[in-house]
Amino acid sequence: MHISEGVLSPAILIGGAAIAAAGVSIGLKGLDHEKIPSMGILSAAFFVASLVHVPVGPASAHLILNGLLGLILGWKVFPVIMVALALQAFLFQFGGITTLGVNTLNMALPAVICYYLFGWCVKKSVKQTVFILAVFAAGFSAVLLSGLLVGLSLYLTGEAFLPVAKLIVVAHLPVMIIEGFFTTACALFLRKVRPEILEQT
């Protein structure tokens, strides 16, 4: 779901970078140094999961894991995703440097939204069924919201991108379902073996 260089207008690039910088600042505020190793591991997981790309117009479809990261990290997901995207841009030319802010915003903001919508189910002793439904919804919704934000970024650049914006959202429907199941499997595993990871924010 990376947006490539040379696609977005300067106004969208600057606005996205400014909002992403604010999100990173909030994520780093009061950061406990003991949490940096786990943040690095989650950034690496995001990095690896999103390496397999299926081209979709000026963007691409792939696993994101932003729903899972959002549940675990809250606002700290902004610097975690930004670092992973920066490495992908430098090492593999996925996305780009000028689009780093917009791409970070498009993937991290939905993660934060899912944190507030579904995080309460992860951090409390709720029934297994409620837990499963919540984490599935987080994984599904995070990709859906990311797709909508990517589409909005393209549409705001120019109405000519509207067909591509629609294609990106539709192309990610299977990814949303897969992401929901994958997020559920990962969260159930963590709940069983390392429940403190789900309660660290």
MODELLER restraints for C-alpha pairs under 7 A, 6 or more apart:
rsr = mdl.restraints
at = mdl.atoms
rsr.add(forms.Gaussian(group=physical.xy_distance, feature=features.Distance(at['CA:1:A'], at['CA:59:A']), mean=5.24, stdev=0.5))
rsr.add(forms.Gaussian(group=physical.xy_distance, feature=features.Distance(at['CA:1:A'], at['CA:60:A']), mean=4.50, stdev=0.5))
rsr.add(forms.Gaussian(group=physical.xy_distance, feature=features.Distance(at['CA:1:A'], at['CA:61:A']), mean=5.17, stdev=0.5))
rsr.add(forms.Gaussian(group=physical.xy_distance, feature=features.Distance(at['CA:1:A'], at['CA:62:A']), mean=6.74, stdev=0.5))
rsr.add(forms.Gaussian(group=physical.xy_distance, feature=features.Distance(at['CA:2:A'], at['CA:59:A']), mean=5.16, stdev=0.5))
rsr.add(forms.Gaussian(group=physical.xy_distance, feature=features.Distance(at['CA:2:A'], at['CA:60:A']), mean=5.94, stdev=0.5))
rsr.add(forms.Gaussian(group=physical.xy_distance, feature=features.Distance(at['CA:2:A'], at['CA:94:A']), mean=6.66, stdev=0.5))
rsr.add(forms.Gaussian(group=physical.xy_distance, feature=features.Distance(at['CA:2:A'], at['CA:95:A']), mean=4.85, stdev=0.5))
rsr.add(forms.Gaussian(group=physical.xy_distance, feature=features.Distance(at['CA:2:A'], at['CA:103:A']), mean=6.10, stdev=0.5))
rsr.add(forms.Gaussian(group=physical.xy_distance, feature=features.Distance(at['CA:3:A'], at['CA:58:A']), mean=6.18, stdev=0.5))
rsr.add(forms.Gaussian(group=physical.xy_distance, feature=features.Distance(at['CA:3:A'], at['CA:59:A']), mean=4.82, stdev=0.5))
rsr.add(forms.Gaussian(group=physical.xy_distance, feature=features.Distance(at['CA:3:A'], at['CA:95:A']), mean=5.27, stdev=0.5))
rsr.add(forms.Gaussian(group=physical.xy_distance, feature=features.Distance(at['CA:3:A'], at['CA:99:A']), mean=6.74, stdev=0.5))
rsr.add(forms.Gaussian(group=physical.xy_distance, feature=features.Distance(at['CA:3:A'], at['CA:103:A']), mean=6.59, stdev=0.5))
rsr.add(forms.Gaussian(group=physical.xy_distance, feature=features.Distance(at['CA:4:A'], at['CA:58:A']), mean=6.14, stdev=0.5))
rsr.add(forms.Gaussian(group=physical.xy_distance, feature=features.Distance(at['CA:4:A'], at['CA:59:A']), mean=6.44, stdev=0.5))
rsr.add(forms.Gaussian(group=physical.xy_distance, feature=features.Distance(at['CA:4:A'], at['CA:95:A']), mean=4.48, stdev=0.5))
rsr.add(forms.Gaussian(group=physical.xy_distance, feature=features.Distance(at['CA:4:A'], at['CA:96:A']), mean=6.00, stdev=0.5))
rsr.add(forms.Gaussian(group=physical.xy_distance, feature=features.Distance(at['CA:4:A'], at['CA:99:A']), mean=6.94, stdev=0.5))
rsr.add(forms.Gaussian(group=physical.xy_distance, feature=features.Distance(at['CA:5:A'], at['CA:95:A']), mean=6.45, stdev=0.5))
rsr.add(forms.Gaussian(group=physical.xy_distance, feature=features.Distance(at['CA:5:A'], at['CA:96:A']), mean=5.46, stdev=0.5))
rsr.add(forms.Gaussian(group=physical.xy_distance, feature=features.Distance(at['CA:5:A'], at['CA:98:A']), mean=6.58, stdev=0.5))
rsr.add(forms.Gaussian(group=physical.xy_distance, feature=features.Distance(at['CA:5:A'], at['CA:99:A']), mean=6.27, stdev=0.5))
rsr.add(forms.Gaussian(group=physical.xy_distance, feature=features.Distance(at['CA:8:A'], at['CA:154:A']), mean=6.56, stdev=0.5))
rsr.add(forms.Gaussian(group=physical.xy_distance, feature=features.Distance(at['CA:8:A'], at['CA:157:A']), mean=5.60, stdev=0.5))
rsr.add(forms.Gaussian(group=physical.xy_distance, feature=features.Distance(at['CA:9:A'], at['CA:157:A']), mean=5.27, stdev=0.5))
rsr.add(forms.Gaussian(group=physical.xy_distance, feature=features.Distance(at['CA:12:A'], at['CA:153:A']), mean=6.87, stdev=0.5))
rsr.add(forms.Gaussian(group=physical.xy_distance, feature=features.Distance(at['CA:12:A'], at['CA:157:A']), mean=6.83, stdev=0.5))
rsr.add(forms.Gaussian(group=physical.xy_distance, feature=features.Distance(at['CA:13:A'], at['CA:98:A']), mean=6.90, stdev=0.5))
rsr.add(forms.Gaussian(group=physical.xy_distance, feature=features.Distance(at['CA:13:A'], at['CA:99:A']), mean=6.22, stdev=0.5))
rsr.add(forms.Gaussian(group=physical.xy_distance, feature=features.Distance(at['CA:13:A'], at['CA:102:A']), mean=6.18, stdev=0.5))
rsr.add(forms.Gaussian(group=physical.xy_distance, feature=features.Distance(at['CA:16:A'], at['CA:101:A']), mean=5.27, stdev=0.5))
rsr.add(forms.Gaussian(group=physical.xy_distance, feature=features.Distance(at['CA:16:A'], at['CA:102:A']), mean=4.36, stdev=0.5))
rsr.add(forms.Gaussian(group=physical.xy_distance, feature=features.Distance(at['CA:16:A'], at['CA:105:A']), mean=6.45, stdev=0.5))
rsr.add(forms.Gaussian(group=physical.xy_distance, feature=features.Distance(at['CA:17:A'], at['CA:101:A']), mean=3.83, stdev=0.5))
rsr.add(forms.Gaussian(group=physical.xy_distance, feature=features.Distance(at['CA:17:A'], at['CA:102:A']), mean=5.83, stdev=0.5))
rsr.add(forms.Gaussian(group=physical.xy_distance, feature=features.Distance(at['CA:20:A'], at['CA:101:A']), mean=5.39, stdev=0.5))
rsr.add(forms.Gaussian(group=physical.xy_distance, feature=features.Distance(at['CA:20:A'], at['CA:104:A']), mean=6.29, stdev=0.5))
rsr.add(forms.Gaussian(group=physical.xy_distance, feature=features.Distance(at['CA:20:A'], at['CA:105:A']), mean=5.14, stdev=0.5))
rsr.add(forms.Gaussian(group=physical.xy_distance, feature=features.Distance(at['CA:23:A'], at['CA:78:A']), mean=5.80, stdev=0.5))
rsr.add(forms.Gaussian(group=physical.xy_distance, feature=features.Distance(at['CA:24:A'], at['CA:78:A']), mean=4.98, stdev=0.5))
rsr.add(forms.Gaussian(group=physical.xy_distance, feature=features.Distance(at['CA:24:A'], at['CA:79:A']), mean=4.97, stdev=0.5))
rsr.add(forms.Gaussian(group=physical.xy_distance, feature=features.Distance(at['CA:26:A'], at['CA:75:A']), mean=6.61, stdev=0.5))
rsr.add(forms.Gaussian(group=physical.xy_distance, feature=features.Distance(at['CA:27:A'], at['CA:75:A']), mean=4.64, stdev=0.5))
rsr.add(forms.Gaussian(group=physical.xy_distance, feature=features.Distance(at['CA:27:A'], at['CA:76:A']), mean=4.06, stdev=0.5))
rsr.add(forms.Gaussian(group=physical.xy_distance, feature=features.Distance(at['CA:27:A'], at['CA:77:A']), mean=6.94, stdev=0.5))
rsr.add(forms.Gaussian(group=physical.xy_distance, feature=features.Distance(at['CA:27:A'], at['CA:78:A']), mean=6.12, stdev=0.5))
rsr.add(forms.Gaussian(group=physical.xy_distance, feature=features.Distance(at['CA:27:A'], at['CA:79:A']), mean=6.45, stdev=0.5))
rsr.add(forms.Gaussian(group=physical.xy_distance, feature=features.Distance(at['CA:28:A'], at['CA:76:A']), mean=6.53, stdev=0.5))
rsr.add(forms.Gaussian(group=physical.xy_distance, feature=features.Distance(at['CA:39:A'], at['CA:80:A']), mean=6.36, stdev=0.5))
rsr.add(forms.Gaussian(group=physical.xy_distance, feature=features.Distance(at['CA:43:A'], at['CA:80:A']), mean=5.11, stdev=0.5))
rsr.add(forms.Gaussian(group=physical.xy_distance, feature=features.Distance(at['CA:43:A'], at['CA:81:A']), mean=6.21, stdev=0.5))
rsr.add(forms.Gaussian(group=physical.xy_distance, feature=features.Distance(at['CA:43:A'], at['CA:84:A']), mean=5.68, stdev=0.5))
rsr.add(forms.Gaussian(group=physical.xy_distance, feature=features.Distance(at['CA:44:A'], at['CA:84:A']), mean=6.83, stdev=0.5))
rsr.add(forms.Gaussian(group=physical.xy_distance, feature=features.Distance(at['CA:46:A'], at['CA:64:A']), mean=6.35, stdev=0.5))
rsr.add(forms.Gaussian(group=physical.xy_distance, feature=features.Distance(at['CA:46:A'], at['CA:65:A']), mean=6.19, stdev=0.5))
rsr.add(forms.Gaussian(group=physical.xy_distance, feature=features.Distance(at['CA:46:A'], at['CA:84:A']), mean=6.84, stdev=0.5))
rsr.add(forms.Gaussian(group=physical.xy_distance, feature=features.Distance(at['CA:47:A'], at['CA:84:A']), mean=5.22, stdev=0.5))
rsr.add(forms.Gaussian(group=physical.xy_distance, feature=features.Distance(at['CA:49:A'], at['CA:63:A']), mean=5.62, stdev=0.5))
rsr.add(forms.Gaussian(group=physical.xy_distance, feature=features.Distance(at['CA:49:A'], at['CA:64:A']), mean=6.31, stdev=0.5))
rsr.add(forms.Gaussian(group=physical.xy_distance, feature=features.Distance(at['CA:50:A'], at['CA:62:A']), mean=5.47, stdev=0.5))
rsr.add(forms.Gaussian(group=physical.xy_distance, feature=features.Distance(at['CA:50:A'], at['CA:63:A']), mean=5.24, stdev=0.5))
rsr.add(forms.Gaussian(group=physical.xy_distance, feature=features.Distance(at['CA:50:A'], at['CA:64:A']), mean=5.51, stdev=0.5))
rsr.add(forms.Gaussian(group=physical.xy_distance, feature=features.Distance(at['CA:52:A'], at['CA:62:A']), mean=5.99, stdev=0.5))
rsr.add(forms.Gaussian(group=physical.xy_distance, feature=features.Distance(at['CA:53:A'], at['CA:60:A']), mean=5.86, stdev=0.5))
rsr.add(forms.Gaussian(group=physical.xy_distance, feature=features.Distance(at['CA:53:A'], at['CA:61:A']), mean=5.67, stdev=0.5))
rsr.add(forms.Gaussian(group=physical.xy_distance, feature=features.Distance(at['CA:53:A'], at['CA:62:A']), mean=5.15, stdev=0.5))
rsr.add(forms.Gaussian(group=physical.xy_distance, feature=features.Distance(at['CA:54:A'], at['CA:60:A']), mean=5.39, stdev=0.5))
rsr.add(forms.Gaussian(group=physical.xy_distance, feature=features.Distance(at['CA:54:A'], at['CA:61:A']), mean=5.02, stdev=0.5))
rsr.add(forms.Gaussian(group=physical.xy_distance, feature=features.Distance(at['CA:54:A'], at['CA:62:A']), mean=6.45, stdev=0.5))
rsr.add(forms.Gaussian(group=physical.xy_distance, feature=features.Distance(at['CA:55:A'], at['CA:61:A']), mean=6.32, stdev=0.5))
rsr.add(forms.Gaussian(group=physical.xy_distance, feature=features.Distance(at['CA:56:A'], at['CA:168:A']), mean=6.41, stdev=0.5))
rsr.add(forms.Gaussian(group=physical.xy_distance, feature=features.Distance(at['CA:57:A'], at['CA:164:A']), mean=6.43, stdev=0.5))
rsr.add(forms.Gaussian(group=physical.xy_distance, feature=features.Distance(at['CA:61:A'], at['CA:172:A']), mean=6.38, stdev=0.5))
rsr.add(forms.Gaussian(group=physical.xy_distance, feature=features.Distance(at['CA:63:A'], at['CA:175:A']), mean=6.65, stdev=0.5))
rsr.add(forms.Gaussian(group=physical.xy_distance, feature=features.Distance(at['CA:63:A'], at['CA:179:A']), mean=6.63, stdev=0.5))
rsr.add(forms.Gaussian(group=physical.xy_distance, feature=features.Distance(at['CA:65:A'], at['CA:179:A']), mean=6.84, stdev=0.5))
rsr.add(forms.Gaussian(group=physical.xy_distance, feature=features.Distance(at['CA:66:A'], at['CA:107:A']), mean=6.47, stdev=0.5))
rsr.add(forms.Gaussian(group=physical.xy_distance, feature=features.Distance(at['CA:66:A'], at['CA:108:A']), mean=6.72, stdev=0.5))
rsr.add(forms.Gaussian(group=physical.xy_distance, feature=features.Distance(at['CA:66:A'], at['CA:111:A']), mean=5.27, stdev=0.5))
rsr.add(forms.Gaussian(group=physical.xy_distance, feature=features.Distance(at['CA:66:A'], at['CA:142:A']), mean=6.28, stdev=0.5))
rsr.add(forms.Gaussian(group=physical.xy_distance, feature=features.Distance(at['CA:67:A'], at['CA:111:A']), mean=5.09, stdev=0.5))
rsr.add(forms.Gaussian(group=physical.xy_distance, feature=features.Distance(at['CA:67:A'], at['CA:114:A']), mean=6.46, stdev=0.5))
rsr.add(forms.Gaussian(group=physical.xy_distance, feature=features.Distance(at['CA:67:A'], at['CA:138:A']), mean=5.13, stdev=0.5))
rsr.add(forms.Gaussian(group=physical.xy_distance, feature=features.Distance(at['CA:67:A'], at['CA:139:A']), mean=4.38, stdev=0.5))
rsr.add(forms.Gaussian(group=physical.xy_distance, feature=features.Distance(at['CA:67:A'], at['CA:142:A']), mean=5.01, stdev=0.5))
rsr.add(forms.Gaussian(group=physical.xy_distance, feature=features.Distance(at['CA:68:A'], at['CA:139:A']), mean=6.29, stdev=0.5))
rsr.add(forms.Gaussian(group=physical.xy_distance, feature=features.Distance(at['CA:68:A'], at['CA:183:A']), mean=5.64, stdev=0.5))
rsr.add(forms.Gaussian(group=physical.xy_distance, feature=features.Distance(at['CA:69:A'], at['CA:77:A']), mean=6.32, stdev=0.5))
rsr.add(forms.Gaussian(group=physical.xy_distance, feature=features.Distance(at['CA:69:A'], at['CA:111:A']), mean=6.82, stdev=0.5))
rsr.add(forms.Gaussian(group=physical.xy_distance, feature=features.Distance(at['CA:70:A'], at['CA:77:A']), mean=5.99, stdev=0.5))
rsr.add(forms.Gaussian(group=physical.xy_distance, feature=features.Distance(at['CA:70:A'], at['CA:111:A']), mean=4.20, stdev=0.5))
rsr.add(forms.Gaussian(group=physical.xy_distance, feature=features.Distance(at['CA:70:A'], at['CA:112:A']), mean=5.41, stdev=0.5))
rsr.add(forms.Gaussian(group=physical.xy_distance, feature=features.Distance(at['CA:70:A'], at['CA:114:A']), mean=6.43, stdev=0.5))
rsr.add(forms.Gaussian(group=physical.xy_distance, feature=features.Distance(at['CA:70:A'], at['CA:115:A']), mean=5.22, stdev=0.5))
rsr.add(forms.Gaussian(group=physical.xy_distance, feature=features.Distance(at['CA:71:A'], at['CA:114:A']), mean=6.88, stdev=0.5))
rsr.add(forms.Gaussian(group=physical.xy_distance, feature=features.Distance(at['CA:71:A'], at['CA:115:A']), mean=4.78, stdev=0.5))
rsr.add(forms.Gaussian(group=physical.xy_distance, feature=features.Distance(at['CA:71:A'], at['CA:119:A']), mean=5.37, stdev=0.5))
rsr.add(forms.Gaussian(group=physical.xy_distance, feature=features.Distance(at['CA:72:A'], at['CA:197:A']), mean=6.76, stdev=0.5))
rsr.add(forms.Gaussian(group=physical.xy_distance, feature=features.Distance(at['CA:72:A'], at['CA:198:A']), mean=5.16, stdev=0.5))
rsr.add(forms.Gaussian(group=physical.xy_distance, feature=features.Distance(at['CA:72:A'], at['CA:200:A']), mean=6.89, stdev=0.5))
rsr.add(forms.Gaussian(group=physical.xy_distance, feature=features.Distance(at['CA:72:A'], at['CA:201:A']), mean=6.66, stdev=0.5))
rsr.add(forms.Gaussian(group=physical.xy_distance, feature=features.Distance(at['CA:73:A'], at['CA:201:A']), mean=5.78, stdev=0.5))
rsr.add(forms.Gaussian(group=physical.xy_distance, feature=features.Distance(at['CA:74:A'], at['CA:112:A']), mean=5.46, stdev=0.5))
rsr.add(forms.Gaussian(group=physical.xy_distance, feature=features.Distance(at['CA:74:A'], at['CA:115:A']), mean=5.63, stdev=0.5))
rsr.add(forms.Gaussian(group=physical.xy_distance, feature=features.Distance(at['CA:74:A'], at['CA:201:A']), mean=6.46, stdev=0.5))
rsr.add(forms.Gaussian(group=physical.xy_distance, feature=features.Distance(at['CA:75:A'], at['CA:112:A']), mean=5.91, stdev=0.5))
rsr.add(forms.Gaussian(group=physical.xy_distance, feature=features.Distance(at['CA:77:A'], at['CA:108:A']), mean=6.05, stdev=0.5))
rsr.add(forms.Gaussian(group=physical.xy_distance, feature=features.Distance(at['CA:78:A'], at['CA:104:A']), mean=6.96, stdev=0.5))
rsr.add(forms.Gaussian(group=physical.xy_distance, feature=features.Distance(at['CA:78:A'], at['CA:108:A']), mean=5.32, stdev=0.5))
rsr.add(forms.Gaussian(group=physical.xy_distance, feature=features.Distance(at['CA:81:A'], at['CA:104:A']), mean=6.27, stdev=0.5))
rsr.add(forms.Gaussian(group=physical.xy_distance, feature=features.Distance(at['CA:81:A'], at['CA:108:A']), mean=6.60, stdev=0.5))
rsr.add(forms.Gaussian(group=physical.xy_distance, feature=features.Distance(at['CA:82:A'], at['CA:104:A']), mean=5.43, stdev=0.5))
rsr.add(forms.Gaussian(group=physical.xy_distance, feature=features.Distance(at['CA:85:A'], at['CA:100:A']), mean=6.86, stdev=0.5))
rsr.add(forms.Gaussian(group=physical.xy_distance, feature=features.Distance(at['CA:86:A'], at['CA:100:A']), mean=6.73, stdev=0.5))
rsr.add(forms.Gaussian(group=physical.xy_distance, feature=features.Distance(at['CA:88:A'], at['CA:94:A']), mean=5.54, stdev=0.5))
rsr.add(forms.Gaussian(group=physical.xy_distance, feature=features.Distance(at['CA:89:A'], at['CA:95:A']), mean=5.68, stdev=0.5))
rsr.add(forms.Gaussian(group=physical.xy_distance, feature=features.Distance(at['CA:89:A'], at['CA:96:A']), mean=4.99, stdev=0.5))
rsr.add(forms.Gaussian(group=physical.xy_distance, feature=features.Distance(at['CA:89:A'], at['CA:97:A']), mean=6.45, stdev=0.5))
rsr.add(forms.Gaussian(group=physical.xy_distance, feature=features.Distance(at['CA:106:A'], at['CA:146:A']), mean=5.21, stdev=0.5))
rsr.add(forms.Gaussian(group=physical.xy_distance, feature=features.Distance(at['CA:106:A'], at['CA:149:A']), mean=5.50, stdev=0.5))
rsr.add(forms.Gaussian(group=physical.xy_distance, feature=features.Distance(at['CA:106:A'], at['CA:150:A']), mean=6.17, stdev=0.5))
rsr.add(forms.Gaussian(group=physical.xy_distance, feature=features.Distance(at['CA:107:A'], at['CA:146:A']), mean=5.43, stdev=0.5))
rsr.add(forms.Gaussian(group=physical.xy_distance, feature=features.Distance(at['CA:110:A'], at['CA:142:A']), mean=5.03, stdev=0.5))
rsr.add(forms.Gaussian(group=physical.xy_distance, feature=features.Distance(at['CA:110:A'], at['CA:145:A']), mean=5.64, stdev=0.5))
rsr.add(forms.Gaussian(group=physical.xy_distance, feature=features.Distance(at['CA:110:A'], at['CA:146:A']), mean=6.09, stdev=0.5))
rsr.add(forms.Gaussian(group=physical.xy_distance, feature=features.Distance(at['CA:111:A'], at['CA:142:A']), mean=5.72, stdev=0.5))
rsr.add(forms.Gaussian(group=physical.xy_distance, feature=features.Distance(at['CA:114:A'], at['CA:138:A']), mean=5.45, stdev=0.5))
rsr.add(forms.Gaussian(group=physical.xy_distance, feature=features.Distance(at['CA:114:A'], at['CA:142:A']), mean=6.47, stdev=0.5))
rsr.add(forms.Gaussian(group=physical.xy_distance, feature=features.Distance(at['CA:118:A'], at['CA:134:A']), mean=5.68, stdev=0.5))
rsr.add(forms.Gaussian(group=physical.xy_distance, feature=features.Distance(at['CA:118:A'], at['CA:138:A']), mean=6.39, stdev=0.5))
rsr.add(forms.Gaussian(group=physical.xy_distance, feature=features.Distance(at['CA:121:A'], at['CA:131:A']), mean=5.78, stdev=0.5))
rsr.add(forms.Gaussian(group=physical.xy_distance, feature=features.Distance(at['CA:121:A'], at['CA:134:A']), mean=6.43, stdev=0.5))
rsr.add(forms.Gaussian(group=physical.xy_distance, feature=features.Distance(at['CA:122:A'], at['CA:131:A']), mean=6.43, stdev=0.5))
rsr.add(forms.Gaussian(group=physical.xy_distance, feature=features.Distance(at['CA:122:A'], at['CA:198:A']), mean=6.50, stdev=0.5))
rsr.add(forms.Gaussian(group=physical.xy_distance, feature=features.Distance(at['CA:123:A'], at['CA:198:A']), mean=6.45, stdev=0.5))
rsr.add(forms.Gaussian(group=physical.xy_distance, feature=features.Distance(at['CA:123:A'], at['CA:199:A']), mean=5.35, stdev=0.5))
rsr.add(forms.Gaussian(group=physical.xy_distance, feature=features.Distance(at['CA:132:A'], at['CA:184:A']), mean=6.06, stdev=0.5))
rsr.add(forms.Gaussian(group=physical.xy_distance, feature=features.Distance(at['CA:135:A'], at['CA:183:A']), mean=6.39, stdev=0.5))
rsr.add(forms.Gaussian(group=physical.xy_distance, feature=features.Distance(at['CA:135:A'], at['CA:184:A']), mean=5.39, stdev=0.5))
rsr.add(forms.Gaussian(group=physical.xy_distance, feature=features.Distance(at['CA:136:A'], at['CA:180:A']), mean=4.31, stdev=0.5))
rsr.add(forms.Gaussian(group=physical.xy_distance, feature=features.Distance(at['CA:136:A'], at['CA:181:A']), mean=6.07, stdev=0.5))
rsr.add(forms.Gaussian(group=physical.xy_distance, feature=features.Distance(at['CA:136:A'], at['CA:183:A']), mean=6.27, stdev=0.5))
rsr.add(forms.Gaussian(group=physical.xy_distance, feature=features.Distance(at['CA:136:A'], at['CA:184:A']), mean=5.29, stdev=0.5))
rsr.add(forms.Gaussian(group=physical.xy_distance, feature=features.Distance(at['CA:137:A'], at['CA:180:A']), mean=6.44, stdev=0.5))
rsr.add(forms.Gaussian(group=physical.xy_distance, feature=features.Distance(at['CA:139:A'], at['CA:179:A']), mean=5.35, stdev=0.5))
rsr.add(forms.Gaussian(group=physical.xy_distance, feature=features.Distance(at['CA:139:A'], at['CA:180:A']), mean=4.25, stdev=0.5))
rsr.add(forms.Gaussian(group=physical.xy_distance, feature=features.Distance(at['CA:139:A'], at['CA:183:A']), mean=5.49, stdev=0.5))
rsr.add(forms.Gaussian(group=physical.xy_distance, feature=features.Distance(at['CA:140:A'], at['CA:176:A']), mean=4.58, stdev=0.5))
rsr.add(forms.Gaussian(group=physical.xy_distance, feature=features.Distance(at['CA:140:A'], at['CA:177:A']), mean=5.94, stdev=0.5))
rsr.add(forms.Gaussian(group=physical.xy_distance, feature=features.Distance(at['CA:140:A'], at['CA:179:A']), mean=5.97, stdev=0.5))
rsr.add(forms.Gaussian(group=physical.xy_distance, feature=features.Distance(at['CA:140:A'], at['CA:180:A']), mean=4.61, stdev=0.5))
rsr.add(forms.Gaussian(group=physical.xy_distance, feature=features.Distance(at['CA:143:A'], at['CA:176:A']), mean=5.55, stdev=0.5))
rsr.add(forms.Gaussian(group=physical.xy_distance, feature=features.Distance(at['CA:144:A'], at['CA:176:A']), mean=6.44, stdev=0.5))
rsr.add(forms.Gaussian(group=physical.xy_distance, feature=features.Distance(at['CA:147:A'], at['CA:168:A']), mean=6.45, stdev=0.5))
rsr.add(forms.Gaussian(group=physical.xy_distance, feature=features.Distance(at['CA:147:A'], at['CA:169:A']), mean=5.03, stdev=0.5))
rsr.add(forms.Gaussian(group=physical.xy_distance, feature=features.Distance(at['CA:148:A'], at['CA:169:A']), mean=6.31, stdev=0.5))
rsr.add(forms.Gaussian(group=physical.xy_distance, feature=features.Distance(at['CA:151:A'], at['CA:165:A']), mean=4.01, stdev=0.5))
rsr.add(forms.Gaussian(group=physical.xy_distance, feature=features.Distance(at['CA:151:A'], at['CA:166:A']), mean=6.67, stdev=0.5))
rsr.add(forms.Gaussian(group=physical.xy_distance, feature=features.Distance(at['CA:151:A'], at['CA:168:A']), mean=6.79, stdev=0.5))
rsr.add(forms.Gaussian(group=physical.xy_distance, feature=features.Distance(at['CA:154:A'], at['CA:161:A']), mean=5.69, stdev=0.5))
rsr.add(forms.Gaussian(group=physical.xy_distance, feature=features.Distance(at['CA:154:A'], at['CA:165:A']), mean=6.27, stdev=0.5))
rsr.add(forms.Gaussian(group=physical.xy_distance, feature=features.Distance(at['CA:155:A'], at['CA:161:A']), mean=5.43, stdev=0.5))
rsr.add(forms.Gaussian(group=physical.xy_distance, feature=features.Distance(at['CA:155:A'], at['CA:162:A']), mean=5.35, stdev=0.5))
rsr.add(forms.Gaussian(group=physical.xy_distance, feature=features.Distance(at['CA:155:A'], at['CA:165:A']), mean=6.65, stdev=0.5))
